[in-house]
Amino acid sequence: MAFHPDYRNLEAAACNRVPSRLPLYEHLVATSVMEDVLHTRFDHLYGADKPAFFREYCRFFRETGYDAVSFEGCITSILPGGGALGNHVKGVIQTREDFEAYPWDILPDRFFETFTPDFQALRHALPEGMKAVGGVGNGVFECVQDLVGYMDLCYMREDDPDLYRDLFSRVGGLMLTIWERFLAEFGDIYCVCRFGDDLGFKSTTLLSAQDVREMIVPQYKRVIDAVHAAHKPFLLHSCGNIFNVMDDLIAAGIDAKHSNEDQIAPFEKYGDVIGNFGGIDTDCVCSLPEEKMAPYIENVVSLCQGHGGFAFGSGNSIPYYVPTDQFLLMNRIIRSFRSEE
């Protein structure tokens, strides 16, 4: 049976409904892997010819059997003085004076000046039957870390708890402003909205469960409510062991959750209440031969299929170091369950 994309399959999975066909999902795929799969180079076109870049970008997802194109514009990329999260520099906000002087008001316009050309090019490049998944990247915790730094944030919690609390609230307000405009201008090309916010590590959450409940979850809810008001399901991507706050995240309204790692737990399904995205540990994508990967995937599918919304893919993403042949092996195995030509 030939593959014809239909974004409604991914949308159904995110809404915790059993779709007519098991959809594939990846949070991110490195463009170097896309280029190897397509046997063409196009990453250099991003700055020079966005329409051409996004035609190739979308073609990758179409030719590898996805129903939706994964794309987001990240807030952290437009934060003046940011970089404490990814580049490990000193955070630009350390004091109340830094917080008050920070140019919060310019950030929504700066986001859209940066990413409107991307969203517009994506709109025109989407193949028939496809929409996008993603939207405004980064959650409140990642944005706060990018401005402060994780260690300094922990010190701030003790030294200036009012500033600590105000930061989460201010970033939550910024996110809501950006999301509301995004949904109004580009929501029509997205079938599932998401952001990624890595809340945990191997054993527990990076902040106390109480702080996650009090500082982060209420800010999530503001965005989730806006997404739901636009009649879209919301998918949360979060790495790490966050089982101690999952009930709170579900209560805040997340429709689906992505990210799993075998060292933390086998692929965990909450099929009674939310959709489950992921399935195979990224390390296994990198290393398992076919005779081991096939039964691994078959086991995940047998456990999850028919128990609510489910979309299969790596438990994290497909970064540049994943061998292209290994990605294609995973892709071929899971597509064989759909009896595709």
Helices and strands as residue ranges (DSSP letters): H 8-14, H 31-38, G 43-45, H 50-63, E 68-74, G 75-78, H 96-101, G 104-106, H 107-125, E 131-137, H 140-148, H 150-159, H 161-186, G 187-189, E 190-196, H 209-211, I 212-216, H 217-229, E 234-237, G 243-245, H 246-252, E 256-258, E 275-280, H 282-287, H 290-304, E 310-314, H 324-336
